[in-house]
Amino acid sequence: MIRAIVLSLIFAFGGGAAHEVDVSAPFVENLRKLNIPEDFRLPDVSIGNPKAKHTVVAYLSFSCGHCRDFFLNEFPKLKMYTKEKQLRIILRCYLDDMAAFDSAVLMRSCGEEKNQEILFYQKIYENLDEWTRSPNKQSAQAFLKKIFIKAGCPKKLVNNSMDINSEIYKKFSAGLMKNMQDAMIIHKIDSIPAFIVDDVVYQRQLNAEKIVELCELKKQNASDEANSSEKDSARIAN
């Protein structure tokens, strides 16, 4: 299935790129050969201040149950540390099969349109058991499309995101593959979930407690939390 991702990207860029790729070779070798322009690099999906003291990059696949467990159970516990400047969390898609690839393209294209990428992470993972049981790629895509349309994405945008001839598909598939080059070639990540905690790579499941320990994060005390809530209320009122 991973070879189909390479073929999808080749098709998006045009037949000329096919001469650079051997679909019988390991995926990482094809990644090395793909010359994706820097212009296609996507901005990070993140939460927290860019100048935060600590940064955690989570590489997650949309078809991975362990990745789902991290996002649904551990990610919410870490969000409290992003409110000030203690922690920034960056979410990056790991493309280990076509189901993960298709859902990642939809998340990025629809998320950019509505500025709700993290919401769509939630929707995809909440429905993971249903759409990954689909008997074939076509039915899986159809189920994914329904998820996004139900979440308020325009039907035309959703359909274009799955059309390998569209500019939207080209843009986001290339950008996601650019991230995979970073993951597999620069960071040597070959299994997920994987994390980069303050520049150190961990290729294993990390829970919120372990990440807090690695970053030496500290909870706000009650008075700090109250002051923060008052500031938030004042900002909203203004």
SULHUHU-V802507 format. One record per residue. N is the residue number from 1. RES is the residue in one letter. SS is DSSP state (H for helix, E for strand, C for the rest). PHI is phi in degrees with one decimal (none if undefined). OMEGA is omega in radians with two decimals (* if undefined). Layout:
n=N res=RES ss=SS phi=PHI omega=OMEGA
n=N res=RES ss=SS phi=PHI omega=OMEGA
//
This chain:
n=1 res=M ss=C phi=none omega=-3.11
n=2 res=I ss=H phi=-63.7 omega=3.12
n=3 res=R ss=H phi=-66.1 omega=3.11
n=4 res=A ss=H phi=-63.6 omega=3.09
n=5 res=I ss=H phi=-64.3 omega=3.12
n=6 res=V ss=H phi=-61.7 omega=3.14
n=7 res=L ss=H phi=-63.3 omega=3.11
n=8 res=S ss=H phi=-62.1 omega=-3.13
n=9 res=L ss=H phi=-68.6 omega=3.09
n=10 res=I ss=H phi=-57.4 omega=-3.10
n=11 res=F ss=H phi=-63.0 omega=-3.13
n=12 res=A ss=H phi=-64.0 omega=-3.11
n=13 res=F ss=H phi=-85.0 omega=-3.12
n=14 res=G ss=C phi=114.8 omega=-3.04
n=15 res=G ss=H phi=-61.3 omega=-3.10
n=16 res=G ss=H phi=-59.5 omega=-3.12
n=17 res=A ss=H phi=-69.6 omega=-3.08
n=18 res=A ss=H phi=-62.3 omega=-3.13
n=19 res=H ss=H phi=-69.8 omega=-3.11
n=20 res=E ss=H phi=-92.1 omega=-2.99
n=21 res=V ss=C phi=-125.4 omega=3.03
n=22 res=D ss=C phi=-112.5 omega=-3.04
n=23 res=V ss=C phi=-69.4 omega=3.07
n=24 res=S ss=C phi=-86.3 omega=-3.12
n=25 res=A ss=C phi=-84.3 omega=3.07
n=26 res=P ss=C phi=-56.8 omega=-3.07
n=27 res=F ss=H phi=-56.1 omega=-3.09
n=28 res=V ss=H phi=-63.4 omega=3.10
n=29 res=E ss=H phi=-68.0 omega=3.08
n=30 res=N ss=H phi=-66.1 omega=3.10
n=31 res=L ss=H phi=-60.7 omega=-3.14
n=32 res=R ss=H phi=-62.9 omega=-3.06
n=33 res=K ss=H phi=-82.8 omega=-3.10
n=34 res=L ss=C phi=-73.7 omega=3.13
n=35 res=N ss=C phi=-97.6 omega=-3.10
n=36 res=I ss=C phi=-91.7 omega=-3.12
n=37 res=P ss=C phi=-56.4 omega=-3.13
n=38 res=E ss=H phi=-59.9 omega=3.14
n=39 res=D ss=H phi=-60.1 omega=-3.11
n=40 res=F ss=H phi=-84.9 omega=-3.13
n=41 res=R ss=C phi=-61.1 omega=-3.08
n=42 res=L ss=C phi=-91.7 omega=3.02
n=43 res=P ss=C phi=-65.3 omega=-3.11
n=44 res=D ss=C phi=-69.1 omega=2.91
n=45 res=V ss=E phi=-85.8 omega=-3.01
n=46 res=S ss=E phi=-147.5 omega=3.04
n=47 res=I ss=E phi=-137.4 omega=-3.11
n=48 res=G ss=C phi=111.0 omega=-3.10
n=49 res=N ss=C phi=-71.6 omega=3.11
n=50 res=P ss=C phi=-57.6 omega=3.14
n=51 res=K ss=C phi=-98.3 omega=3.13
n=52 res=A ss=C phi=-59.9 omega=-3.09
n=53 res=K ss=C phi=-64.1 omega=-3.09
n=54 res=H ss=E phi=-125.9 omega=3.11
n=55 res=T ss=E phi=-130.6 omega=3.04
n=56 res=V ss=E phi=-119.3 omega=3.04
n=57 res=V ss=E phi=-105.2 omega=3.13
n=58 res=A ss=E phi=-109.3 omega=3.03
n=59 res=Y ss=E phi=-93.9 omega=-3.05
n=60 res=L ss=E phi=-129.3 omega=3.03
n=61 res=S ss=C phi=-100.7 omega=-3.13
n=62 res=F ss=C phi=-72.8 omega=3.12
n=63 res=S ss=C phi=-104.4 omega=-3.07
n=64 res=C ss=C phi=-104.0 omega=3.13
n=65 res=G ss=H phi=-65.2 omega=3.13
n=66 res=H ss=H phi=-67.1 omega=3.09
n=67 res=C ss=H phi=-65.8 omega=3.08
n=68 res=R ss=H phi=-59.2 omega=-3.11
n=69 res=D ss=H phi=-61.1 omega=3.10
n=70 res=F ss=H phi=-63.5 omega=-3.06
n=71 res=F ss=H phi=-65.2 omega=-3.06
n=72 res=L ss=H phi=-76.9 omega=-3.02
n=73 res=N ss=H phi=-107.7 omega=-3.04
n=74 res=E ss=H phi=-100.5 omega=-3.14
n=75 res=F ss=H phi=-54.7 omega=3.12
n=76 res=P ss=H phi=-60.9 omega=3.14
n=77 res=K ss=H phi=-70.0 omega=-3.12
n=78 res=L ss=H phi=-84.9 omega=-3.04
n=79 res=K ss=H phi=-60.8 omega=-3.13
n=80 res=M ss=H phi=-62.6 omega=-3.11
n=81 res=Y ss=H phi=-81.3 omega=3.12
n=82 res=T ss=H phi=-90.5 omega=-3.03
n=83 res=K ss=C phi=-67.2 omega=3.07
n=84 res=E ss=C phi=-98.0 omega=3.13
n=85 res=K ss=C phi=-130.0 omega=-3.12
n=86 res=Q ss=C phi=-77.6 omega=-2.94
n=87 res=L ss=E phi=-145.1 omega=2.95
n=88 res=R ss=E phi=-120.0 omega=3.12
n=89 res=I ss=E phi=-113.9 omega=3.11
n=90 res=I ss=E phi=-112.8 omega=3.12
n=91 res=L ss=E phi=-106.6 omega=3.11
n=92 res=R ss=E phi=-127.1 omega=-3.09
n=93 res=C ss=E phi=-82.7 omega=3.02
n=94 res=Y ss=C phi=-105.2 omega=-2.99
n=95 res=L ss=C phi=-102.4 omega=-3.09
n=96 res=D ss=C phi=-101.0 omega=3.02
n=97 res=D ss=C phi=-162.9 omega=-3.06
n=98 res=M ss=H phi=-68.8 omega=3.10
n=99 res=A ss=H phi=-64.0 omega=3.10
n=100 res=A ss=H phi=-64.7 omega=-3.13
n=101 res=F ss=H phi=-64.6 omega=-3.12
n=102 res=D ss=H phi=-59.8 omega=-3.10
n=103 res=S ss=H phi=-68.5 omega=3.10
n=104 res=A ss=H phi=-67.9 omega=3.09
n=105 res=V ss=H phi=-61.7 omega=3.11
n=106 res=L ss=H phi=-62.5 omega=-3.13
n=107 res=M ss=H phi=-60.3 omega=-3.09
n=108 res=R ss=H phi=-72.6 omega=-3.10
n=109 res=S ss=H phi=-69.2 omega=3.14
n=110 res=C ss=H phi=-72.7 omega=3.13
n=111 res=G ss=H phi=-65.1 omega=3.11
n=112 res=E ss=H phi=-65.0 omega=-3.13
n=113 res=E ss=H phi=-62.1 omega=-3.04
n=114 res=K ss=H phi=-109.8 omega=-3.11
n=115 res=N ss=C phi=54.9 omega=-3.08
n=116 res=Q ss=C phi=-137.5 omega=-3.10
n=117 res=E ss=H phi=-58.1 omega=-3.08
n=118 res=I ss=H phi=-68.1 omega=3.04
n=119 res=L ss=H phi=-59.7 omega=-3.11
n=120 res=F ss=H phi=-73.7 omega=2.94
n=121 res=Y ss=H phi=-54.5 omega=-3.11
n=122 res=Q ss=H phi=-59.2 omega=-3.09
n=123 res=K ss=H phi=-63.6 omega=-3.13
n=124 res=I ss=H phi=-63.6 omega=-3.10
n=125 res=Y ss=H phi=-69.4 omega=3.11
n=126 res=E ss=H phi=-63.2 omega=-3.10
n=127 res=N ss=C phi=-107.2 omega=-3.02
n=128 res=L ss=H phi=-56.8 omega=-3.08
n=129 res=D ss=H phi=-60.1 omega=-3.10
n=130 res=E ss=H phi=-72.2 omega=-3.00
n=131 res=W ss=H phi=-77.5 omega=3.10
n=132 res=T ss=C phi=-78.2 omega=3.06
n=133 res=R ss=C phi=-85.9 omega=-3.12
n=134 res=S ss=C phi=-59.0 omega=-3.03
n=135 res=P ss=C phi=-69.4 omega=-3.12
n=136 res=N ss=C phi=-153.4 omega=-3.09
n=137 res=K ss=H phi=-61.0 omega=-3.08
n=138 res=Q ss=H phi=-63.2 omega=-3.13
n=139 res=S ss=H phi=-71.1 omega=3.08
n=140 res=A ss=H phi=-64.9 omega=3.10
n=141 res=Q ss=H phi=-61.6 omega=-3.13
n=142 res=A ss=H phi=-61.8 omega=3.13
n=143 res=F ss=H phi=-66.0 omega=3.12
n=144 res=L ss=H phi=-61.2 omega=3.13
n=145 res=K ss=H phi=-59.0 omega=3.14
n=146 res=K ss=H phi=-62.0 omega=3.13
n=147 res=I ss=H phi=-58.8 omega=-3.06
n=148 res=F ss=H phi=-73.8 omega=3.11
n=149 res=I ss=H phi=-65.8 omega=3.11
n=150 res=K ss=H phi=-62.9 omega=3.14
n=151 res=A ss=C phi=-80.4 omega=3.05
n=152 res=G ss=C phi=105.1 omega=3.12
n=153 res=C ss=C phi=-79.4 omega=3.11
n=154 res=P ss=C phi=-59.4 omega=-3.10
n=155 res=K ss=H phi=-58.2 omega=-3.13
n=156 res=K ss=H phi=-62.7 omega=3.12
n=157 res=L ss=H phi=-64.2 omega=3.14
n=158 res=V ss=H phi=-60.6 omega=3.14
n=159 res=N ss=H phi=-65.0 omega=3.12
n=160 res=N ss=H phi=-63.2 omega=-3.12
n=161 res=S ss=H phi=-66.3 omega=3.13
n=162 res=M ss=C phi=-102.6 omega=-3.14
n=163 res=D ss=C phi=-95.5 omega=-3.04
n=164 res=I ss=C phi=-67.7 omega=3.08
n=165 res=N ss=C phi=-90.7 omega=-3.03
n=166 res=S ss=C phi=-86.2 omega=3.08
n=167 res=E ss=H phi=-67.3 omega=3.11
n=168 res=I ss=H phi=-62.2 omega=3.13
n=169 res=Y ss=H phi=-61.6 omega=-3.13
n=170 res=K ss=H phi=-59.5 omega=-3.08
n=171 res=K ss=H phi=-60.4 omega=-3.01
n=172 res=F ss=H phi=-81.4 omega=3.08
n=173 res=S ss=H phi=-65.6 omega=3.12
n=174 res=A ss=H phi=-66.2 omega=3.13
n=175 res=G ss=H phi=-63.3 omega=3.11
n=176 res=L ss=H phi=-65.6 omega=3.10
n=177 res=M ss=H phi=-68.4 omega=3.06
n=178 res=K ss=H phi=-61.2 omega=3.08
n=179 res=N ss=H phi=-63.0 omega=3.11
n=180 res=M ss=H phi=-67.4 omega=3.04
n=181 res=Q ss=H phi=-61.0 omega=3.09
n=182 res=D ss=H phi=-61.0 omega=-3.06
n=183 res=A ss=H phi=-64.0 omega=-2.98
n=184 res=M ss=H phi=-85.9 omega=-3.04
n=185 res=I ss=H phi=-93.4 omega=-3.12
n=186 res=I ss=H phi=-81.7 omega=-3.05
n=187 res=H ss=C phi=-94.7 omega=3.09
n=188 res=K ss=C phi=60.3 omega=3.14
n=189 res=I ss=C phi=-84.7 omega=3.13
n=190 res=D ss=C phi=-132.3 omega=3.06
n=191 res=S ss=C phi=-151.0 omega=-3.09
n=192 res=I ss=C phi=-135.6 omega=0.00
n=193 res=P ss=C phi=-69.0 omega=3.08
n=194 res=A ss=E phi=-134.6 omega=-3.05
n=195 res=F ss=E phi=-137.0 omega=2.96
n=196 res=I ss=E phi=-116.3 omega=-3.10
n=197 res=V ss=E phi=-107.1 omega=-3.10
n=198 res=D ss=C phi=48.5 omega=3.04
n=199 res=D ss=C phi=76.8 omega=3.08
n=200 res=V ss=E phi=-104.1 omega=-3.08
n=201 res=V ss=E phi=-88.2 omega=3.07
n=202 res=Y ss=E phi=-125.0 omega=3.13
n=203 res=Q ss=C phi=-97.7 omega=3.08
n=204 res=R ss=C phi=-161.9 omega=3.13
n=205 res=Q ss=C phi=-68.3 omega=3.03
n=206 res=L ss=C phi=-116.6 omega=3.06
n=207 res=N ss=C phi=-92.2 omega=-3.09
n=208 res=A ss=H phi=-60.2 omega=-3.12
n=209 res=E ss=H phi=-59.7 omega=-3.13
n=210 res=K ss=H phi=-69.7 omega=3.12
n=211 res=I ss=H phi=-65.5 omega=3.08
n=212 res=V ss=H phi=-59.7 omega=3.14
n=213 res=E ss=H phi=-66.2 omega=-3.12
n=214 res=L ss=H phi=-63.0 omega=-3.12
n=215 res=C ss=H phi=-89.6 omega=-3.09
n=216 res=E ss=C phi=55.0 omega=3.14
n=217 res=L ss=C phi=-75.9 omega=-3.12
n=218 res=K ss=C phi=-124.5 omega=3.09
n=219 res=K ss=C phi=-72.8 omega=3.01
n=220 res=Q ss=C phi=-69.0 omega=3.03
n=221 res=N ss=C phi=-79.5 omega=-3.01
n=222 res=A ss=H phi=-59.8 omega=-3.11
n=223 res=S ss=H phi=-67.7 omega=3.10
n=224 res=D ss=H phi=-62.4 omega=-3.13
n=225 res=E ss=H phi=-63.4 omega=3.14
n=226 res=A ss=H phi=-64.2 omega=3.13
n=227 res=N ss=H phi=-63.5 omega=3.13
n=228 res=S ss=H phi=-64.7 omega=3.13
n=229 res=S ss=H phi=-64.4 omega=3.12
n=230 res=E ss=H phi=-63.7 omega=3.11
n=231 res=K ss=H phi=-63.9 omega=3.12
n=232 res=D ss=H phi=-61.6 omega=-3.13
n=233 res=S ss=H phi=-63.5 omega=-3.14
n=234 res=A ss=H phi=-64.8 omega=3.12
n=235 res=R ss=H phi=-63.3 omega=-3.13
n=236 res=I ss=H phi=-65.7 omega=-3.12
n=237 res=A ss=H phi=-63.6 omega=-3.13
n=238 res=N ss=C phi=-79.0 omega=*
//
